[in-house]
Amino acid sequence: MLSFFKDYKWFAVVFSIISIIIISIFYNILKVEKPLPVYQPAMVNTELVDSTIQHKINYHKIADFSLINQNGKTITQADYKNKIYVADFFFTTCQTICPIMTGNMEKIQQEIINDDEVMLLSHSVTPDIDTVAQLKRYAIKKGVNDKKWNLVTGDKGQIYRLARKSYLAVKDDGMPDDYGMVHTENFMLIDKKSQIRGYYDGTKAEDITKLLNDIKKLKKENKD
């Protein structure tokens, strides 16, 4: 018996190595990267979703909008057609989470500066204060590239409805849209079909890293 094993020892070693290689090849061929989820209102914390759409389970998209950017230009969904983009909500006089969020958004801008598929969109939640002139001053101070990143102001009710009914990003404070206060650290990743594909804490470095990786996944998904 010992003689048998001795005679076939090298055969067993070679066979084992070949088997491991074959298994690895098949594993890599069959391994399919899980796509990013397409977020629907029913998948999100109900506190972040307007009560009229909380139970919607399909076909949710960002609603059409018309807002004004830091250069006085009207920005609509047409400006983001066939684009992947990152959206958030901020205000220029914020002294708490917004400076961190804006700094992290600028880091994302650096990473996507030469990528024509990806853009950024920041909505002011104090449009009465954040005039075009104020946004322009803020944009210059924060290093905003006008071709990549729109800071938008406009009708407060429209912005708040976008936050609650489109981006599913903020808790309801119980006030009417024109009087409430949106304040959220969420960054939202939006695909070329205007669908939400990810939520990230805009104040955390690890979430920004994940967001950048998810942008790459989304780009690859579009090419497959």
PyRosetta script that sets phi, psi and omega in degrees:
from pyrosetta import init, pose_from_sequence

init()
pose = pose_from_sequence("MLSFFKDYKWFAVVFSIISIIIISIFYNILKVEKPLPVYQPAMVNTELVDSTIQHKINYHKIADFSLINQNGKTITQADYKNKIYVADFFFTTCQTICPIMTGNMEKIQQEIINDDEVMLLSHSVTPDIDTVAQLKRYAIKKGVNDKKWNLVTGDKGQIYRLARKSYLAVKDDGMPDDYGMVHTENFMLIDKKSQIRGYYDGTKAEDITKLLNDIKKLKKENKD")
pose.set_psi(1, -44.5)
pose.set_omega(1, 179.7)
pose.set_phi(2, -63.6)
pose.set_psi(2, -35.1)
pose.set_omega(2, 179.1)
pose.set_phi(3, -65.2)
pose.set_psi(3, -36.9)
pose.set_omega(3, 179.8)
pose.set_phi(4, -62.7)
pose.set_psi(4, -49.0)
pose.set_omega(4, 179.8)
pose.set_phi(5, -64.2)
pose.set_psi(5, -35.7)
pose.set_omega(5, 179.4)
pose.set_phi(6, -65.6)
pose.set_psi(6, -39.8)
pose.set_omega(6, -178.5)
pose.set_phi(7, -67.3)
pose.set_psi(7, -32.5)
pose.set_omega(7, -174.6)
pose.set_phi(8, -106.6)
pose.set_psi(8, 13.2)
pose.set_omega(8, -177.6)
pose.set_phi(9, -60.3)
pose.set_psi(9, -47.8)
pose.set_omega(9, -176.8)
pose.set_phi(10, -70.2)
pose.set_psi(10, -33.5)
pose.set_omega(10, 175.2)
pose.set_phi(11, -60.8)
pose.set_psi(11, -43.4)
pose.set_omega(11, -179.0)
pose.set_phi(12, -64.7)
pose.set_psi(12, -40.0)
pose.set_omega(12, 179.8)
pose.set_phi(13, -64.1)
pose.set_psi(13, -48.7)
pose.set_omega(13, -179.3)
pose.set_phi(14, -63.3)
pose.set_psi(14, -43.3)
pose.set_omega(14, 179.4)
pose.set_phi(15, -60.8)
pose.set_psi(15, -40.0)
pose.set_omega(15, 179.8)
pose.set_phi(16, -64.9)
pose.set_psi(16, -42.7)
pose.set_omega(16, -179.8)
pose.set_phi(17, -64.1)
pose.set_psi(17, -46.0)
pose.set_omega(17, 178.8)
pose.set_phi(18, -61.7)
pose.set_psi(18, -40.2)
pose.set_omega(18, 179.7)
pose.set_phi(19, -62.2)
pose.set_psi(19, -42.7)
pose.set_omega(19, 179.7)
pose.set_phi(20, -63.2)
pose.set_psi(20, -42.0)
pose.set_omega(20, 179.7)
pose.set_phi(21, -63.7)
pose.set_psi(21, -45.3)
pose.set_omega(21, -179.5)
pose.set_phi(22, -63.2)
pose.set_psi(22, -43.7)
pose.set_omega(22, 178.9)
pose.set_phi(23, -61.8)
pose.set_psi(23, -41.2)
pose.set_omega(23, 179.7)
pose.set_phi(24, -63.7)
pose.set_psi(24, -40.9)
pose.set_omega(24, 179.8)
pose.set_phi(25, -63.8)
pose.set_psi(25, -46.6)
pose.set_omega(25, 179.6)
pose.set_phi(26, -64.4)
pose.set_psi(26, -36.5)
pose.set_omega(26, 179.0)
pose.set_phi(27, -62.7)
pose.set_psi(27, -45.1)
pose.set_omega(27, -179.3)
pose.set_phi(28, -68.1)
pose.set_psi(28, -33.7)
pose.set_omega(28, 178.2)
pose.set_phi(29, -69.0)
pose.set_psi(29, -42.5)
pose.set_omega(29, -174.9)
pose.set_phi(30, -83.3)
pose.set_psi(30, -19.2)
pose.set_omega(30, -177.8)
pose.set_phi(31, -70.1)
pose.set_psi(31, 116.8)
pose.set_omega(31, 179.2)
pose.set_phi(32, -113.1)
pose.set_psi(32, 123.6)
pose.set_omega(32, -179.4)
pose.set_phi(33, -65.7)
pose.set_psi(33, 129.1)
pose.set_omega(33, -177.9)
pose.set_phi(34, -66.0)
pose.set_psi(34, 127.7)
pose.set_omega(34, -179.5)
pose.set_phi(35, -69.3)
pose.set_psi(35, 158.1)
pose.set_omega(35, 175.8)
pose.set_phi(36, -65.5)
pose.set_psi(36, 144.9)
pose.set_omega(36, 178.5)
pose.set_phi(37, -66.3)
pose.set_psi(37, 154.9)
pose.set_omega(37, 170.9)
pose.set_phi(38, -103.6)
pose.set_psi(38, 105.4)
pose.set_omega(38, -171.6)
pose.set_phi(39, -72.7)
pose.set_psi(39, 132.1)
pose.set_omega(39, 175.3)
pose.set_phi(40, -116.5)
pose.set_psi(40, 156.8)
pose.set_omega(40, -179.1)
pose.set_phi(41, -52.3)
pose.set_psi(41, -37.4)
pose.set_omega(41, -178.3)
pose.set_phi(42, -68.1)
pose.set_psi(42, -14.7)
pose.set_omega(42, -178.7)
pose.set_phi(43, -92.0)
pose.set_psi(43, -10.3)
pose.set_omega(43, -172.0)
pose.set_phi(44, -106.0)
pose.set_psi(44, 150.1)
pose.set_omega(44, 175.9)
pose.set_phi(45, -46.8)
pose.set_psi(45, 124.4)
pose.set_omega(45, -175.4)
pose.set_phi(46, -59.0)
pose.set_psi(46, -24.0)
pose.set_omega(46, 178.8)
pose.set_phi(47, -66.1)
pose.set_psi(47, -22.1)
pose.set_omega(47, -177.1)
pose.set_phi(48, -95.8)
pose.set_psi(48, -1.7)
pose.set_omega(48, -172.1)
pose.set_phi(49, -120.2)
pose.set_psi(49, 134.8)
pose.set_omega(49, 176.3)
pose.set_phi(50, -58.3)
pose.set_psi(50, 139.6)
pose.set_omega(50, -174.1)
pose.set_phi(51, -59.7)
pose.set_psi(51, -25.0)
pose.set_omega(51, -177.1)
pose.set_phi(52, -72.8)
pose.set_psi(52, -15.8)
pose.set_omega(52, -177.6)
pose.set_phi(53, -127.8)
pose.set_psi(53, 10.1)
pose.set_omega(53, -174.3)
pose.set_phi(54, -56.9)
pose.set_psi(54, -31.7)
pose.set_omega(54, -174.6)
pose.set_phi(55, -100.0)
pose.set_psi(55, 8.4)
pose.set_omega(55, 177.9)
pose.set_phi(56, -70.1)
pose.set_psi(56, 130.1)
pose.set_omega(56, -174.3)
pose.set_phi(57, -115.5)
pose.set_psi(57, -5.5)
pose.set_omega(57, -177.5)
pose.set_phi(58, -145.1)
pose.set_psi(58, 155.3)
pose.set_omega(58, 166.6)
pose.set_phi(59, 65.6)
pose.set_psi(59, 25.1)
pose.set_omega(59, 178.9)
pose.set_phi(60, -77.8)
pose.set_psi(60, 132.7)
pose.set_omega(60, 177.7)
pose.set_phi(61, -138.8)
pose.set_psi(61, 162.6)
pose.set_omega(61, 175.3)
pose.set_phi(62, -69.4)
pose.set_psi(62, 130.1)
pose.set_omega(62, -178.0)
pose.set_phi(63, -70.0)
pose.set_psi(63, 157.9)
pose.set_omega(63, 174.9)
pose.set_phi(64, -60.3)
pose.set_psi(64, 148.6)
pose.set_omega(64, -179.8)
pose.set_phi(65, -145.8)
pose.set_psi(65, 161.3)
pose.set_omega(65, 175.7)
pose.set_phi(66, -144.4)
pose.set_psi(66, 106.9)
pose.set_omega(66, -176.0)
pose.set_phi(67, -134.1)
pose.set_psi(67, 171.8)
pose.set_omega(67, -175.2)
pose.set_phi(68, -114.6)
pose.set_psi(68, 132.6)
pose.set_omega(68, -177.4)
pose.set_phi(69, -94.2)
pose.set_psi(69, -173.9)
pose.set_omega(69, -175.1)
pose.set_phi(70, -64.6)
pose.set_psi(70, -12.4)
pose.set_omega(70, 178.5)
pose.set_phi(71, -107.2)
pose.set_psi(71, 8.9)
pose.set_omega(71, -179.7)
pose.set_phi(72, 79.4)
pose.set_psi(72, 11.0)
pose.set_omega(72, 180.0)
pose.set_phi(73, -89.7)
pose.set_psi(73, 138.9)
pose.set_omega(73, 175.3)
pose.set_phi(74, -73.3)
pose.set_psi(74, 125.5)
pose.set_omega(74, -179.3)
pose.set_phi(75, -111.1)
pose.set_psi(75, 127.4)
pose.set_omega(75, 178.1)
pose.set_phi(76, -129.1)
pose.set_psi(76, -179.3)
pose.set_omega(76, 177.8)
pose.set_phi(77, -61.4)
pose.set_psi(77, -23.8)
pose.set_omega(77, 179.3)
pose.set_phi(78, -61.4)
pose.set_psi(78, -29.9)
pose.set_omega(78, 179.0)
pose.set_phi(79, -71.7)
pose.set_psi(79, -15.3)
pose.set_omega(79, -179.8)
pose.set_phi(80, -115.1)
pose.set_psi(80, 15.9)
pose.set_omega(80, 179.0)
pose.set_phi(81, -64.0)
pose.set_psi(81, 132.0)
pose.set_omega(81, -178.7)
pose.set_phi(82, 58.8)
pose.set_psi(82, 31.0)
pose.set_omega(82, 176.9)
pose.set_phi(83, -120.2)
pose.set_psi(83, 146.7)
pose.set_omega(83, 163.9)
pose.set_phi(84, -89.0)
pose.set_psi(84, 137.7)
pose.set_omega(84, 177.5)
pose.set_phi(85, -146.4)
pose.set_psi(85, 157.9)
pose.set_omega(85, 176.4)
pose.set_phi(86, -108.3)
pose.set_psi(86, 129.4)
pose.set_omega(86, -178.1)
pose.set_phi(87, -119.0)
pose.set_psi(87, 150.3)
pose.set_omega(87, 172.3)
pose.set_phi(88, -153.1)
pose.set_psi(88, 178.0)
pose.set_omega(88, 179.4)
pose.set_phi(89, -128.2)
pose.set_psi(89, 134.1)
pose.set_omega(89, -173.4)
pose.set_phi(90, -152.7)
pose.set_psi(90, 177.3)
pose.set_omega(90, 164.6)
pose.set_phi(91, -149.3)
pose.set_psi(91, 146.6)
pose.set_omega(91, -168.3)
pose.set_phi(92, -67.6)
pose.set_psi(92, -23.9)
pose.set_omega(92, -178.2)
pose.set_phi(93, -94.1)
pose.set_psi(93, 1.8)
pose.set_omega(93, 179.0)
pose.set_phi(94, -64.1)
pose.set_psi(94, 135.5)
pose.set_omega(94, -179.1)
pose.set_phi(95, -115.0)
pose.set_psi(95, 5.6)
pose.set_omega(95, -176.3)
pose.set_phi(96, -107.0)
pose.set_psi(96, -95.6)
pose.set_omega(96, -174.3)
pose.set_phi(97, -83.2)
pose.set_psi(97, -24.7)
pose.set_omega(97, -173.4)
pose.set_phi(98, -61.3)
pose.set_psi(98, -42.8)
pose.set_omega(98, 178.8)
pose.set_phi(99, -60.1)
pose.set_psi(99, -36.5)
pose.set_omega(99, 178.2)
pose.set_phi(100, -67.8)
pose.set_psi(100, -45.3)
pose.set_omega(100, 179.7)
pose.set_phi(101, -61.3)
pose.set_psi(101, -44.8)
pose.set_omega(101, -179.7)
pose.set_phi(102, -63.9)
pose.set_psi(102, -39.3)
pose.set_omega(102, 176.7)
pose.set_phi(103, -62.0)
pose.set_psi(103, -40.3)
pose.set_omega(103, 179.0)
pose.set_phi(104, -72.4)
pose.set_psi(104, -33.6)
pose.set_omega(104, 175.9)
pose.set_phi(105, -65.3)
pose.set_psi(105, -36.5)
pose.set_omega(105, 178.0)
pose.set_phi(106, -66.0)
pose.set_psi(106, -34.3)
pose.set_omega(106, 176.4)
pose.set_phi(107, -65.7)
pose.set_psi(107, -39.6)
pose.set_omega(107, 176.4)
pose.set_phi(108, -63.4)
pose.set_psi(108, -41.6)
pose.set_omega(108, 178.5)
pose.set_phi(109, -56.6)
pose.set_psi(109, -42.4)
pose.set_omega(109, 179.1)
pose.set_phi(110, -60.1)
pose.set_psi(110, -38.8)
pose.set_omega(110, -177.0)
pose.set_phi(111, -72.9)
pose.set_psi(111, -28.2)
pose.set_omega(111, -174.4)
pose.set_phi(112, -110.1)
pose.set_psi(112, 10.4)
pose.set_omega(112, -170.8)
pose.set_phi(113, -57.6)
pose.set_psi(113, -31.6)
pose.set_omega(113, -179.7)
pose.set_phi(114, -106.2)
pose.set_psi(114, 13.9)
pose.set_omega(114, -178.4)
pose.set_phi(115, -103.0)
pose.set_psi(115, 107.9)
pose.set_omega(115, -176.6)
pose.set_phi(116, -70.5)
pose.set_psi(116, -11.3)
pose.set_omega(116, -178.4)
pose.set_phi(117, -86.3)
pose.set_psi(117, -15.4)
pose.set_omega(117, -169.5)
pose.set_phi(118, -121.9)
pose.set_psi(118, 137.0)
pose.set_omega(118, 178.3)
pose.set_phi(119, -137.3)
pose.set_psi(119, 177.1)
pose.set_omega(119, -179.8)
pose.set_phi(120, -128.6)
pose.set_psi(120, 151.7)
pose.set_omega(120, -179.5)
pose.set_phi(121, -147.6)
pose.set_psi(121, 115.4)
pose.set_omega(121, 179.7)
pose.set_phi(122, -115.9)
pose.set_psi(122, 124.7)
pose.set_omega(122, -177.4)
pose.set_phi(123, -100.0)
pose.set_psi(123, 126.2)
pose.set_omega(123, 174.6)
pose.set_phi(124, -75.0)
pose.set_psi(124, 134.7)
pose.set_omega(124, 178.0)
pose.set_phi(125, -100.4)
pose.set_psi(125, 3.0)
pose.set_omega(125, 172.2)
pose.set_phi(126, -127.1)
pose.set_psi(126, 65.3)
pose.set_omega(126, -174.1)
pose.set_phi(127, -63.5)
pose.set_psi(127, -22.3)
pose.set_omega(127, 177.0)
pose.set_phi(128, -67.5)
pose.set_psi(128, -29.2)
pose.set_omega(128, 177.8)
pose.set_phi(129, -92.8)
pose.set_psi(129, -41.5)
pose.set_omega(129, -175.5)
pose.set_phi(130, -86.0)
pose.set_psi(130, 77.0)
pose.set_omega(130, 174.9)
pose.set_phi(131, -72.4)
pose.set_psi(131, 173.2)
pose.set_omega(131, 176.7)
pose.set_phi(132, -57.8)
pose.set_psi(132, -44.2)
pose.set_omega(132, -179.6)
pose.set_phi(133, -62.7)
pose.set_psi(133, -40.9)
pose.set_omega(133, 179.0)
pose.set_phi(134, -66.5)
pose.set_psi(134, -42.2)
pose.set_omega(134, 177.7)
pose.set_phi(135, -62.9)
pose.set_psi(135, -38.1)
pose.set_omega(135, -180.0)
pose.set_phi(136, -64.5)
pose.set_psi(136, -43.6)
pose.set_omega(136, 177.6)
pose.set_phi(137, -60.2)
pose.set_psi(137, -43.6)
pose.set_omega(137, -179.5)
pose.set_phi(138, -65.0)
pose.set_psi(138, -42.6)
pose.set_omega(138, -179.1)
pose.set_phi(139, -60.8)
pose.set_psi(139, -43.7)
pose.set_omega(139, 179.3)
pose.set_phi(140, -64.8)
pose.set_psi(140, -43.6)
pose.set_omega(140, -178.9)
pose.set_phi(141, -62.9)
pose.set_psi(141, -38.0)
pose.set_omega(141, -174.3)
pose.set_phi(142, -94.0)
pose.set_psi(142, 1.8)
pose.set_omega(142, 176.8)
pose.set_phi(143, 75.4)
pose.set_psi(143, 34.1)
pose.set_omega(143, 179.8)
pose.set_phi(144, -73.3)
pose.set_psi(144, 129.4)
pose.set_omega(144, 173.7)
pose.set_phi(145, -91.4)
pose.set_psi(145, 116.9)
pose.set_omega(145, -173.8)
pose.set_phi(146, -59.7)
pose.set_psi(146, -26.0)
pose.set_omega(146, -178.0)
pose.set_phi(147, -79.4)
pose.set_psi(147, -18.6)
pose.set_omega(147, -175.9)
pose.set_phi(148, -110.9)
pose.set_psi(148, -24.1)
pose.set_omega(148, -165.1)
pose.set_phi(149, -140.4)
pose.set_psi(149, 117.8)
pose.set_omega(149, 175.3)
pose.set_phi(150, -102.5)
pose.set_psi(150, 126.4)
pose.set_omega(150, 168.1)
pose.set_phi(151, -98.8)
pose.set_psi(151, 120.9)
pose.set_omega(151, -172.2)
pose.set_phi(152, -119.5)
pose.set_psi(152, 146.3)
pose.set_omega(152, 176.0)
pose.set_phi(153, -128.9)
pose.set_psi(153, 175.9)
pose.set_omega(153, -179.5)
pose.set_phi(154, 153.2)
pose.set_psi(154, -148.9)
pose.set_omega(154, -179.3)
pose.set_phi(155, -66.5)
pose.set_psi(155, 123.8)
pose.set_omega(155, -176.0)
pose.set_phi(156, -62.1)
pose.set_psi(156, -42.1)
pose.set_omega(156, 179.7)
pose.set_phi(157, -59.6)
pose.set_psi(157, -41.6)
pose.set_omega(157, 179.6)
pose.set_phi(158, -63.8)
pose.set_psi(158, -43.4)
pose.set_omega(158, -179.7)
pose.set_phi(159, -63.4)
pose.set_psi(159, -42.2)
pose.set_omega(159, -178.3)
pose.set_phi(160, -70.6)
pose.set_psi(160, -34.5)
pose.set_omega(160, 176.0)
pose.set_phi(161, -68.5)
pose.set_psi(161, -35.6)
pose.set_omega(161, 174.9)
pose.set_phi(162, -61.3)
pose.set_psi(162, -43.4)
pose.set_omega(162, -178.9)
pose.set_phi(163, -62.5)
pose.set_psi(163, -42.7)
pose.set_omega(163, -174.6)
pose.set_phi(164, -88.1)
pose.set_psi(164, -39.1)
pose.set_omega(164, -171.7)
pose.set_phi(165, -102.0)
pose.set_psi(165, -18.4)
pose.set_omega(165, 179.9)
pose.set_phi(166, -108.2)
pose.set_psi(166, -58.9)
pose.set_omega(166, -176.3)
pose.set_phi(167, -83.1)
pose.set_psi(167, -13.2)
pose.set_omega(167, 177.7)
pose.set_phi(168, 52.2)
pose.set_psi(168, 50.9)
pose.set_omega(168, -164.7)
pose.set_phi(169, -113.6)
pose.set_psi(169, -18.0)
pose.set_omega(169, -171.3)
pose.set_phi(170, -137.2)
pose.set_psi(170, 153.9)
pose.set_omega(170, 177.4)
pose.set_phi(171, -74.5)
pose.set_psi(171, 147.6)
pose.set_omega(171, 176.7)
pose.set_phi(172, -75.5)
pose.set_psi(172, 126.2)
pose.set_omega(172, 178.8)
pose.set_phi(173, -93.7)
pose.set_psi(173, 6.8)
pose.set_omega(173, 176.3)
pose.set_phi(174, 83.1)
pose.set_psi(174, -0.5)
pose.set_omega(174, -179.1)
pose.set_phi(175, -99.0)
pose.set_psi(175, 155.2)
pose.set_omega(175, 174.1)
pose.set_phi(176, -60.0)
pose.set_psi(176, 156.7)
pose.set_omega(176, -176.3)
pose.set_phi(177, -53.7)
pose.set_psi(177, -36.1)
pose.set_omega(177, -176.1)
pose.set_phi(178, -78.2)
pose.set_psi(178, -7.5)
pose.set_omega(178, -174.7)
pose.set_phi(179, -125.8)
pose.set_psi(179, -12.3)
pose.set_omega(179, -176.1)
pose.set_phi(180, -72.1)
pose.set_psi(180, -175.6)
pose.set_omega(180, -178.5)
pose.set_phi(181, -137.3)
pose.set_psi(181, 112.2)
pose.set_omega(181, 176.6)
pose.set_phi(182, -90.3)
pose.set_psi(182, 127.2)
pose.set_omega(182, 176.1)
pose.set_phi(183, -149.4)
pose.set_psi(183, 102.6)
pose.set_omega(183, -175.3)
pose.set_phi(184, -139.2)
pose.set_psi(184, 146.2)
pose.set_omega(184, 176.9)
pose.set_phi(185, -88.5)
pose.set_psi(185, -1.2)
pose.set_omega(185, -174.5)
pose.set_phi(186, -67.3)
pose.set_psi(186, 134.9)
pose.set_omega(186, 163.3)
pose.set_phi(187, -105.6)
pose.set_psi(187, 137.9)
pose.set_omega(187, 178.4)
pose.set_phi(188, -116.2)
pose.set_psi(188, 134.5)
pose.set_omega(188, 176.0)
pose.set_phi(189, -97.9)
pose.set_psi(189, 121.8)
pose.set_omega(189, -175.3)
pose.set_phi(190, -115.0)
pose.set_psi(190, 134.7)
pose.set_omega(190, -178.2)
pose.set_phi(191, -90.7)
pose.set_psi(191, -176.2)
pose.set_omega(191, -175.6)
pose.set_phi(192, -70.7)
pose.set_psi(192, -10.7)
pose.set_omega(192, 176.6)
pose.set_phi(193, -100.2)
pose.set_psi(193, 11.9)
pose.set_omega(193, -179.2)
pose.set_phi(194, 65.7)
pose.set_psi(194, 31.0)
pose.set_omega(194, 178.2)
pose.set_phi(195, -104.3)
pose.set_psi(195, 148.1)
pose.set_omega(195, 178.1)
pose.set_phi(196, -80.0)
pose.set_psi(196, 126.2)
pose.set_omega(196, -178.1)
pose.set_phi(197, -117.5)
pose.set_psi(197, -5.6)
pose.set_omega(197, 178.0)
pose.set_phi(198, -173.4)
pose.set_psi(198, 151.8)
pose.set_omega(198, 174.9)
pose.set_phi(199, -122.7)
pose.set_psi(199, 140.3)
pose.set_omega(199, -175.9)
pose.set_phi(200, -144.2)
pose.set_psi(200, 148.0)
pose.set_omega(200, 175.1)
pose.set_phi(201, -81.6)
pose.set_psi(201, 110.8)
pose.set_omega(201, -175.6)
pose.set_phi(202, -69.5)
pose.set_psi(202, -2.4)
pose.set_omega(202, 178.7)
pose.set_phi(203, -101.8)
pose.set_psi(203, -3.9)
pose.set_omega(203, -174.1)
pose.set_phi(204, -112.2)
pose.set_psi(204, 127.8)
pose.set_omega(204, -177.9)
pose.set_phi(205, -60.6)
pose.set_psi(205, -39.1)
pose.set_omega(205, -178.5)
pose.set_phi(206, -65.9)
pose.set_psi(206, -32.2)
pose.set_omega(206, 177.3)
pose.set_phi(207, -71.5)
pose.set_psi(207, -34.3)
pose.set_omega(207, 177.7)
pose.set_phi(208, -66.3)
pose.set_psi(208, -40.1)
pose.set_omega(208, 176.1)
pose.set_phi(209, -61.2)
pose.set_psi(209, -44.4)
pose.set_omega(209, 178.3)
pose.set_phi(210, -63.7)
pose.set_psi(210, -41.0)
pose.set_omega(210, 179.0)
pose.set_phi(211, -59.8)
pose.set_psi(211, -45.6)
pose.set_omega(211, 179.6)
pose.set_phi(212, -63.2)
pose.set_psi(212, -38.7)
pose.set_omega(212, 176.7)
pose.set_phi(213, -66.5)
pose.set_psi(213, -38.2)
pose.set_omega(213, 179.9)
pose.set_phi(214, -69.1)
pose.set_psi(214, -31.5)
pose.set_omega(214, 174.2)
pose.set_phi(215, -61.0)
pose.set_psi(215, -42.5)
pose.set_omega(215, 178.2)
pose.set_phi(216, -62.8)
pose.set_psi(216, -41.4)
pose.set_omega(216, 178.2)
pose.set_phi(217, -62.1)
pose.set_psi(217, -42.6)
pose.set_omega(217, -178.1)
pose.set_phi(218, -66.3)
pose.set_psi(218, -39.5)
pose.set_omega(218, 176.8)
pose.set_phi(219, -63.5)
pose.set_psi(219, -41.5)
pose.set_omega(219, 178.7)
pose.set_phi(220, -65.6)
pose.set_psi(220, -39.6)
pose.set_omega(220, 177.9)
pose.set_phi(221, -59.5)
pose.set_psi(221, -39.5)
pose.set_omega(221, -179.5)
pose.set_phi(222, -67.5)
pose.set_psi(222, -26.5)
pose.set_omega(222, -178.1)
pose.set_phi(223, -87.4)
pose.set_psi(223, -24.0)
pose.set_omega(223, -178.2)
pose.set_phi(224, -70.8)
pose.dump_pdb("model.pdb")
